[in-house]
Amino acid sequence: MNIALYTLGCKVNQYETQALERLFLQRGHTLVPFEGEADVYIINTCSVTAVSDKKSRQTIRRARKQAPEAVVAVCGCYAQTHPQDMEGLDVDLTAGTGDRLGFVELVEQAVRARRTAALDNPMERRQFEILPPGALEGRTRAMLKVEDGCVNFCSYCIIPYARGRVRSLPLEEAAAQAAGLEAEGYRELVLTGIEISSWGQERKDGRTLIDLVEAVCAAAPGCRVRLGSLEPRTVTEDFCRRAAALPNLCPHFHLSLQSGCDAVLARMNRKYDSNRYFESVKLLKGHFDRPGLTADLIVGFPGETEEEFSQTLAFLERCAFSSMHIFPYSRRPGTPAAEMAGQVLNAVKEERARRAAGLAARMERAWLESWIGRTVPVLFEEKRNGLWFGHTGQYAPAAVSCGETLHNRIVPILAESAENGILLGTPASDFSSPQA
């Protein structure tokens, strides 16, 4: 069969889509572009915001419109949390966030039977489903999913209800998969999960995320290893000391923030306050040389006053992030925040998002400009408009002009300027020597 896949949402969804790609190829099927003709269209959906739900619905409708006779199969968080919507969207196969191996078989069956649903209760899952690691077709950076599920139950988030409890990939299996990805030729691995800070929590054997990181870095010494989003309390003196000793760990840390105001953090049911968060920032900056520090921010959370938002802006400047993602609060039915008093008007949320984005852009530019005149290794991923593009270990976007092929190579460049959020430079004179 010709199978087309489309992914919305986070790196976990991207990881699971690439695993599906590999599983279908192993079973003799052919992958085709989503925009073309296919026997089956698979949409891996997201439900982190109302906008994500809308994009998922739009993609499903697009697939049905372009191929009325094809099988449309939907999986992911939106399908898991809103199965009742699938019938109205003319979906042939509805699955959720678990049992990807079973989903592949159901897709094959749906071509014959049509109209199938296979949804379980995420809260009853206890085993981590081991899937083939790797990257979506054509990518140079591989993802290694090490954790699934979340039990933080932030008041605005529906994902725990879509993904269930914490399940972890065994450390030894993670190391073996990392070694295999290095052998396949990948130069960077991204440890991803729904909440990787919770890795190993359910096993109660004393191992924590830093034990996993050490094992993966040792198993794939020729690969850069990058961490997914971290809960701030993960960052301790011991974590930083051990992480800083790993030569192939990328000095880039995404610390989940959401708000810089303690009152808002409490309403969000976050498990830290601004002082604990800033302690993590100081620890990372103390153990790494100008690390990339990135964060997510939700503006306009229920009850957020102008004073509380001003506290958040001041906290952002104090942290001096290298990059940020800004989101207006999205009301999610079924979450405690959806029923809270003081829902903020959309116009106010949009205005606050613009102000926060403006500050984030200024911080990002200042951070990028701090690299001008320095030599920094870059993993190059693709060529566009005559320039090779990639990322530094700190996750700074970078581009150079070079006549040689730089795809999937780590090459030191001299940063000369920063324009439109990208470091521009030239390859170092000795870049043809053995790759870093």
C-alpha positions in Angstrom: 0.0 0.0 0.0 1.0 3.6 -0.5 0.9 5.3 2.9 1.1 9.0 3.7 1.7 10.3 7.2 1.2 13.8 8.7 2.4 14.8 12.2 1.1 17.6 14.4 2.6 18.7 17.8 5.5 17.7 19.9 8.7 15.8 19.4 7.1 12.7 21.0 4.6 12.7 18.1 7.4 13.2 15.6 9.3 10.3 17.2 6.2 8.0 17.0 5.5 9.0 13.4 9.0 8.0 12.4 8.6 4.7 14.2 5.4 4.2 12.2 7.3 4.9 9.0 9.8 2.3 9.8 7.2 -0.3 10.8 5.2 0.2 7.6 8.4 0.0 5.5 9.4 -3.3 7.3 6.0 -4.7 6.3 6.6 -3.9 2.6 4.5 -0.7 2.3 5.6 2.4 0.4 5.7 5.9 2.0 4.4 8.8 -0.2 4.0 12.5 0.3 0.9 13.6 2.2 0.0 16.0 -0.6 -0.1 13.2 -3.2 -2.2 10.1 -3.9 -2.2 7.4 -1.2 -4.2 4.3 -0.2 -4.0 5.4 3.5 -3.6 8.8 5.1 -2.5 8.8 8.7 -2.7 11.9 10.9 -0.9 11.9 14.2 -2.8 14.5 16.1 -2.1 17.0 18.9 -4.4 18.3 21.6 -2.2 20.6 23.7 -4.3 23.6 22.8 -7.6 24.4 21.1 -5.6 25.6 18.1 -4.0 22.2 18.0 -7.4 20.6 17.9 -8.4 22.9 15.1 -5.3 22.1 13.0 -5.9 18.4 13.6 -9.5 18.7 12.3 -8.4 20.7 9.3 -5.7 18.1 8.3 -8.2 15.3 8.6 -10.7 17.1 6.4 -8.0 17.9 3.9 -7.1 14.2 3.6 -10.7 13.2 3.2 -11.3 15.8 0.5 -8.3 15.0 -1.6 -8.9 11.2 -1.5 -12.6 10.3 -0.8 -12.0 6.6 -1.4 -8.8 6.3 0.7 -8.6 5.1 4.3 -8.2 8.0 6.8 -6.6 6.8 10.0 -6.2 9.1 13.0 -4.1 8.6 16.1 -2.5 10.8 18.8 -3.7 13.0 21.6 -6.7 14.6 19.9 -8.0 11.2 18.8 -7.5 9.9 22.4 -9.2 12.7 24.2 -11.9 13.5 21.6 -13.0 10.2 20.0 -16.5 11.5 19.6 -15.3 14.1 17.1 -13.9 11.4 14.7 -17.3 10.2 13.4 -18.2 13.7 12.3 -14.9 14.0 10.5 -15.5 10.8 8.4 -12.5 8.9 9.9 -12.1 5.3 9.1 -9.8 4.3 11.9 -9.5 5.9 15.3 -6.7 5.0 17.6 -5.1 6.9 20.5 -1.6 7.3 22.0 -0.8 3.7 22.7 0.0 0.4 21.0 1.6 1.6 17.8 2.4 -1.9 16.7 -1.3 -2.8 16.9 -2.2 0.4 15.1 -0.1 -0.7 12.1 -2.0 -3.9 11.9 -5.3 -2.1 12.3 -4.4 0.2 9.4 -4.0 -2.9 7.2 -7.3 -4.3 8.4 -9.1 -0.9 7.8 -8.3 -1.1 4.1 -10.5 -4.1 4.0 -13.0 -3.4 6.8 -13.2 0.4 7.2 -14.7 2.2 10.3 -12.6 0.8 13.1 -11.9 2.2 16.6 -9.2 1.0 19.0 -9.0 3.1 22.1 -7.9 2.1 25.5 -7.8 3.8 28.9 -4.4 5.5 29.1 -4.5 5.4 32.9 -4.3 1.7 32.9 -1.1 1.5 30.9 1.9 0.2 32.9 4.5 -0.8 30.2 6.7 1.4 28.0 6.1 0.4 24.4 9.5 0.0 22.7 9.5 1.3 19.2 12.2 1.7 16.6 14.2 4.9 17.2 15.3 7.3 14.5 14.2 10.3 12.5 11.5 11.3 10.1 12.5 10.7 6.5 15.3 13.0 5.4 16.3 14.3 8.9 19.8 14.3 10.3 18.8 14.5 14.0 17.5 11.3 15.5 15.0 11.1 18.4 15.2 8.6 21.1 12.0 8.4 23.1 12.8 7.4 26.7 9.6 8.2 28.6 5.9 8.4 28.2 3.1 9.7 30.4 2.8 12.4 33.1 1.4 12.6 36.6 2.0 16.3 37.2 -1.6 17.3 36.4 -1.1 20.9 35.7 -4.5 22.6 35.9 -4.4 23.7 32.3 -3.1 20.5 30.7 -5.1 17.6 29.1 -2.0 15.6 28.2 -1.9 13.3 31.3 -5.4 12.2 30.4 -4.2 11.4 26.8 -1.0 9.7 27.8 -1.5 8.1 31.2 1.0 7.4 33.9 4.8 7.6 33.7 6.5 4.7 31.8 10.2 4.6 31.2 12.4 3.0 28.6 14.9 0.8 30.5 18.4 2.3 30.8 20.1 -0.6 29.1 17.7 -0.5 26.2 18.2 3.3 25.8 21.9 2.8 25.6 21.6 0.1 23.0 19.3 2.1 20.9 21.7 5.1 21.1 24.6 3.0 20.0 22.5 1.7 17.1 21.6 5.2 16.0 25.2 6.3 16.0 26.1 3.2 13.9 23.4 4.3 11.4 25.2 7.6 10.9 23.3 10.1 13.0 25.4 12.9 14.5 22.9 14.1 17.1 20.3 12.3 19.4 17.5 14.0 21.1 16.2 12.4 24.3 12.4 13.0 24.2 9.3 12.0 26.1 6.2 13.6 27.5 8.0 14.5 30.8 11.6 13.2 30.6 12.4 14.5 34.1 10.1 11.7 35.4 12.2 9.1 33.7 12.6 6.0 36.0 10.2 7.4 38.6 8.0 4.3 38.5 10.9 1.8 38.8 11.9 3.0 42.2 15.5 1.7 41.8 17.3 5.0 42.6 18.2 5.8 39.0 17.2 9.2 37.7 17.4 11.1 34.5 21.1 12.0 34.9 22.0 8.2 35.1 20.2 7.7 31.8 21.9 10.7 30.2 25.4 9.4 31.3 24.6 6.0 29.8 23.4 7.3 26.5 26.4 9.7 26.1 28.8 6.8 26.8 27.0 4.5 24.4 27.1 7.0 21.5 30.3 9.0 22.1 30.4 10.2 18.4 27.0 11.8 18.7 25.9 15.0 20.3 23.1 14.3 22.8 20.4 16.9 23.4 17.8 16.8 26.1 14.1 17.5 25.7 12.1 19.7 28.0 13.1 19.6 31.7 11.1 20.2 34.9 13.1 22.9 36.7 13.5 20.8 39.9 15.5 18.3 37.9 18.4 20.8 37.8 20.4 20.3 41.0 24.0 20.7 41.8 24.6 17.0 41.3 22.8 17.0 38.0 24.8 19.9 36.7 28.2 18.6 37.9 27.6 15.2 36.2 26.1 16.7 33.1 29.0 19.2 32.6 31.4 16.3 32.7 29.8 14.8 29.5 31.8 16.0 26.5 29.0 15.2 24.0 26.1 16.6 25.9 24.7 19.7 24.2 24.8 22.7 26.5 21.2 23.5 25.7 18.4 23.2 28.3 14.7 23.8 27.8 13.3 24.6 31.3 9.5 24.5 31.4 8.5 27.9 32.8 4.8 28.9 31.9 4.8 31.9 34.2 7.2 34.1 36.2 4.6 35.0 38.8 4.3 32.7 41.9 0.5 33.3 42.3 -0.1 32.2 38.7 2.3 29.2 39.0 0.2 28.1 42.1 -3.0 28.4 40.1 -1.4 26.3 37.3 -0.5 23.6 39.9 3.1 23.8 38.9 5.5 22.2 41.4 8.0 25.0 41.7 8.0 28.8 42.3 10.1 31.5 40.6 12.9 31.3 43.2 13.4 27.5 42.6 13.3 28.1 38.8 15.9 30.8 39.0 18.1 28.6 41.1 18.1 26.2 38.1 19.0 29.0 35.8 22.0 30.0 38.0 23.2 26.4 38.4 23.2 25.9 34.6 25.0 29.2 33.9 27.5 28.4 36.6 28.4 24.9 35.2 28.2 25.7 31.4 29.7 28.4 29.3 26.8 30.6 28.1 24.4 27.6 27.6 21.3 27.9 25.5 18.4 28.4 27.9 14.9 28.2 26.4 11.5 28.2 27.9 7.7 28.1 27.2 5.4 30.8 28.5 1.6 30.9 28.8 0.1 34.4 29.0 -3.4 35.2 30.0 -3.9 32.3 32.3 -7.3 32.6 34.3 -7.1 35.4 36.8 -3.8 36.8 35.5 -3.7 40.5 36.3 -1.6 43.2 34.7 0.5 43.3 37.8 1.1 39.5 37.7 2.0 39.7 34.0 4.4 42.5 34.7 6.1 40.3 37.3 6.5 37.6 34.6 8.1 40.1 32.2 10.6 41.2 34.9 11.4 37.6 35.6 12.0 36.8 32.0 14.6 39.6 31.8 16.2 38.3 34.9 16.7 34.9 33.4 17.9 36.2 30.0 16.7 33.3 27.9 18.3 32.5 24.5 14.9 31.7 22.9 11.3 31.3 24.0 7.9 30.0 22.8 5.0 32.2 23.8 1.4 30.9 24.0 -1.8 32.6 24.8 -3.7 30.5 27.3 -6.0 28.0 25.6 -9.1 26.8 27.4 -9.2 23.0 27.5 -12.6 21.4 28.4 -12.0 18.8 31.1 -9.2 20.6 32.9 -9.6 22.5 36.2 -8.4 25.7 34.6 -11.3 25.7 32.1 -13.7 26.2 35.0 -11.7 28.8 36.9 -13.1 32.3 37.4 -11.4 35.3 35.8 -11.0 34.0 32.2 -8.9 36.6 30.3 -10.3 38.2 27.2 -8.7 37.0 23.9 -7.7 40.6 23.0 -5.8 40.9 26.3 -4.1 37.5 25.8 -3.0 38.5 22.3 -1.7 41.9 23.5 0.3 40.3 26.3 1.6 37.6 23.9 2.9 40.4 21.6 4.7 42.2 24.5 6.2 38.9 25.8 7.3 38.0 22.2 8.9 41.4 21.8 11.0 40.9 25.0 11.9 37.4 23.9 13.1 38.6 20.6 15.3 41.2 22.2 16.8 38.6 24.6 17.4 36.2 21.7 19.2 38.8 19.6 21.4 39.8 22.5 22.3 36.2 23.1 23.1 35.5 19.4 25.2 38.6 19.2 27.3 37.4 22.2 28.6 34.7 19.8 29.9 37.1 17.2 33.7 36.8 16.8 33.7 33.3 18.4 34.2 29.9 16.7 31.5 27.4 17.4 30.7 23.9 16.0 27.6 23.5 14.0 25.7 20.4 12.9 24.5 21.2 9.3 21.2 19.8 8.3 20.1 21.2 4.9 20.9 23.7 2.1 18.4 26.5 1.2 18.9 29.4 -1.1 22.6 28.7 -1.5 23.3 28.6 2.3 23.9 25.6 4.6 21.8 25.7 7.7 22.2 24.0 11.1 22.4 24.4 14.8 25.1 24.9 17.4 25.2 22.7 20.5 23.5 25.5 22.3 20.7 25.3 19.7 21.6 28.6 18.0 20.5 28.5 14.4 23.5 29.1 12.1 24.1 29.4 8.3 27.2 29.6 6.1 27.9 29.7 2.4 30.1 26.8 1.4 30.8 25.0 -1.9 31.4 21.7 -0.1 28.6 19.4 1.1 28.1 19.9 4.8 25.0 17.8 5.3 25.2 15.8 8.6 28.6 17.2 9.3 29.7 19.0 12.4 31.9 21.9 11.3 33.3 24.8 13.3 32.3 28.2 12.0 33.4 31.8 12.9 30.2 33.7 13.7 30.3 37.1 12.0 26.8 38.5 12.4 23.3 37.8 13.6 20.4 38.4 11.3 16.7 37.4 11.6 17.4 35.0 14.4 20.3 33.2 12.7 24.1 33.3 13.2 25.9 34.0 9.9 29.5 33.1 9.5 32.2 31.3 7.6 33.6 27.8 8.0 36.8 27.7 10.1 39.9 27.3 7.9 40.6 23.8 9.2 37.1 22.4 8.8 38.2 19.7 6.4 40.0 18.0 9.2 38.4 15.1 11.1 34.8 16.1 12.1 34.2 17.3 15.6 
